[in-house]
Amino acid sequence: MNGFAAKNVLRYVLSITIVCIFIFPIAWFALTSIKPVSAVFNKDEVVVFDFKPTFENYQVTVLGGKKADTESGSSIGMGTSGSGAYDGRGSIVSSLIVAISSTFMATLISLLAAYALSRLNFRGSQGYMQWILSQRFLPPIAIIIPLVFIFRDLGLRDTHFGLVIAHTLINIPIALLILKSFFDDVPIEIDQAAMIDGATRFQCFYMVVVPMIKGGIAATAVLCFIFSWTEFLLSLFLTSSIRTIPVKITTFVTSTGSEWGYISALGTAAIVPGFIFILLVQNHLVRGLTMGAVKD
């Protein structure tokens, strides 16, 4: 084996090793979701594959079944109380509403703002861009208390609309930064040529330039969706009756113990929408994330 072939083999082995390291926690999480209680809380050994798979955890958290109706429902006395304490269907719906709505709003607003910042030279444009980005540098915990009072006074606390606004605000800076870089990669001469042919500025925007950066829009939407789908702090403080999936999962951890089967089942189910969303835009995602990485 020559040096070039050995280098390729080493590269593939290293790549596979890194992928396995990142996939292992997810695989273990998914494996835990189909383990019975006796396998999850086995004190004598770590049970990997030596167990009978069960979908009771999904039946309770995703399908709304009652814990008492399952075979292991009364085998361990811990967790939360109430017939619907483990029902995660409402949380899944709430998370979908907030994530999809905030992704749409953040992408649309950032798309218009990014085009203006990329194409229109006005006084203070750079400072304005830096000010917007600085809003993302500020940790949410630093503003959560005044934000709670503002949302309460405006009647937006504990509403889907209020949570959508909050998630939109935290996604706009990063979405604006990404989309502006895509617009900057499109030569301004294309806009000028379209306007010479009679197109208005807005027609040039949505008929000429936007179709050229579909990959960037897809990449931005995926990132905004994932940020909103997994956001915890704002969802915790700005809602009480409405619980997104990250907040709902925390209710499975109590002073009497942690329901790891239900935690892993709802957490594994929460991965599916993001995975489907990525599959739908995968044709544009790779190109969007790498666009502008190589200059001619």
N, C-alpha and C positions, 0 to 999 in steps of 0.2 A: 504494500500500500504506500503510494507516494505521499509527499507532504500535503499536496492539495486535497487529496481524498481524505486524509486523516483530519485535516482542518474542517472539512465539510461534515464529517461524522461527529466531530467534537461539537460543532455548531448545532447540529440537530439534537444531540444528546442534551446539551445545555438548554436549548429551547424547550424541549419536552419536559425537562426537569422543572424549569421555571413555571411552565403552564400547569404542571401537576401540583406544584406548591400553592398556586393561586386557586386551583379548582378544588383542592382537598377540603378546605373549610365548607364550601358549598355542598360538596358531595356528602360530607359527614352530617351536615345540617339536614339534608334531604333523607339520609339514611335514618337519622334519629326520628324523623317524622313518621316513619312506618314501623317503629319499634314499639312493642308493648311496654307497659310500665315496668314489668319485671326485668326487662332487658336494659331499660334506661337507667334504673336505679339499682343495678346489680353491684353490690359492694365487694364481691369476691373477684370479679374479673371484668375487663372491658369487653363487652359483647359487640362484635363487629358484624358477622354474618350468621352466627349461630342463634337464630331466633325465627319465629313464625311471623311473617309480615302481617300487619294489620292497618286498616285504613280508618280506624276509629277516630284518630286525631283529626283527620280531614272531615270526617262525618260530623264532628262536633263544631269545629271552627269554621269550615267553609260551607257546609250544607245546613248548618243550624240545628243539628241533632242535640239531644240532651245528654249530658255526661252520665246521668244516672242510668240511662238506657244502654250504655256500652258495657262490655264485659268487664272492663277495668274501672268502671265508674265508681265503685265503692271499695276498691282494693287499696286505696291510699287516701288518707284523710288530710288533704291539704288543698290549697288553691282558693279561688274566690267562691262566693256563694251566689245563689240565684240561678233560675232555669236558663236565662239567656246570657249568663256571664261570659261564656266562651264563644258565643255566636259572633263570628267575624264578618258576616255578610254586609251589615250596615257599614262597617269600617271600610270594606272593599269598595262599596259603592261611593262612599264619601271621598275616598282617596282617588278614585277614578274621576269623579266630578271635579275635584280641586286640581288634580295634576293635568288633566286634559284642558280644562278652561284656562289655567294659568299659563300653560305652555303656548296655547293659541294667542293669548293676549300679549305675553312677553315677546313672542316671535314677531307678531304683527307690529307692535310698537317699536321694537328694536330694528325691524326691517326698514321702516320709514326713517327713523332717526339715523341709522347707519348710512343710508343712502345720502341723506342731507349732509352729514359730517364728512362723507367721502367726496362728494361732488361739489358742494357749495362752500366756497371759501368766505367765511365771515369772521369778523373781529371776535377774538376770544374763543374760537372753535377748539383749539387745543386745550385751553384751560377748562372749557366746558366738558370735554371728553375725560380729562383727568379727574374732574370733580365727580362725574358719574361713576368712574371706576373706584374712586375712594369710598363710595357708599358700600361697595362689596367687601372692602378690606375691614370694615367695622364689624366686629362679631355681633351677632343678633342678641346675645345675652346683655350687651351694653345698652341696648335701646328697648329691651323687652318690657320694662316697667312703664315708661311713658307711652309705649305703643299700646299696651293693654288699656290704659286710661283713655287714650284717644279713640280707640276702637269702641270702648264702652260708651263714651259720650256720643259717638256718631251712630250708635245702634248697630255696629258691625260685629261686635263680639259674639261668638258662638253662632255664627252663620257661615254657610258655604261661601257666600259672596265676599265676606270679610277675609276669609282664609285665602280665597283666590287672589284678592288684591295684595295681600301680604306676600304670597309666594311669587306673584308677578313682579313685585318691587325688588325682591332679592334676586330674581333671575335676569332682570333687564340689564344690569351692568355687564355680566359675562356674555350675554347674548349680543349686546351691542358691540362689544370688543371683537367677538368672533365674526359677526356679519360685516363689520366695517373692514376687516382684513380681506374678506372675500370681495367686497365691492372695490377695494383698492387694487385687487389683482385684475380687474376688468379695465382695459384701457379707456380713458375718458374720450378718446377719439370716436369710440363707438356711439356714445351719447351724442356727440357733436354731429356725426353723420346722420343719425336718426332725426335730429331736430332740423338739419338742413333739408331733409326729405319731407318736412312738414309735421313731424310728431311733436306733441307738447312734452313738457318736462315729465308729467305724470305718465303719459303714454310710453315715453322712453323708459321710465322706471319699470312699469309692470309688464310691458310687452317686449322689451329688448333685454334689459339688464337682469331682471329677476329670473327669467328662464335660464340664464347663463350660470347662475349660482344656486341651482336647485340642490346640489350636493351640500353646499354650505348651510342652506336652510334646513335640510334634513338633519345634518349633524347638530345644529343649534337646537332644533326641536327635541332631539333625543336627549341632549344634555339637560335642557330645561325640564323635561319630563322626569328624568331620573332624580334631579335635585329636588323637585317638588314631591315626587313619590316617596322619597326617603327622608324628607325633612321632618324633624321631631320637635325642636324647641318651640317654634312659633305655633305649631299645631297643638302643643301641650298647653300653652298659656293663653292662647286666643280662643280656645274652645273648651267646653265642659261636657255638654251632651253629645256633641259631634266629636267622634274619635276616628282619626285616620289610623291606618294599619300600624305605624310605629308606636303610636300612643296606646292603641288597643293591646299590643303585645306586652307592654309594660304592666298591664293589669293582671297578667298571668303570673307575675312575681309578687308574692305576698310574704308576710312575716312567718307563715307556716310552711313555706317552701315554694319552689318554682316548678311550674308545669311544663317541663322541657318538651314533652311530646306535642302539646298544643302550641307552644312557642315556635317550635321548628316547623310544624305543619302550616301555620298561618304565614310564617316567614318564607317558607318554600313556595307557597301559593302566591305570595306577593312578588316573587321573582318573575312569574309567568307573564304578566302584562308588559313589563319592561322588555322582556325577551321577545315577545310578539311584536312590539313596537319597533325594535331594532331590526327584526326580520323584514318588516314591511318596507323599511327604508334602506336596507342594506346595500342596494345598488348605488345609492348616492352617498352612503355614510363614509365609506373608505375614501372616496374621492374628496368629499367635503372636509374630512379631518386632515387630509394631506395636501389640500389645495394651497398653493403658494409656498409649499416647502421647498420646491426646486424652481429656481429662476432661470429663465433662458439667457 
